[in-house]
């Protein structure tokens, strides 16, 4: 199974909305995953490299954005960001995540719930 197919299948069971998305062409996929209770925000692609912008908005709409590099792993460029070490925890509720490359949002927002 390819990385992109595996990424599309890995979803956080507690996510209240879509937990993964792949572009219609399959060039890139984004995902929100829970691994041993920690939330990870993933991007995988074979069509671009460099840095991208990741934004997380809390349930009150306050948004924080940071830039992260994509790392080459085999034939793909990947990034896995641990949410709680890179973004503020602003209480419980649903957090929405967006990925941006060269100023263009990559797919719809994904989300995860914090209790």
Buried (B, 14 or more C-beta within 10 A) or exposed (E): EEBBEEBBEBBBEEBEEBBBBBBEEBBBBBBBBBEEEEBBBBBBBBEBBEEBBBBBBBBEEEEEEEEBEBEEEEEBBBBBBEBEEEBEEBEEEBBBBBBBBEEEEBBEBBBBBBE
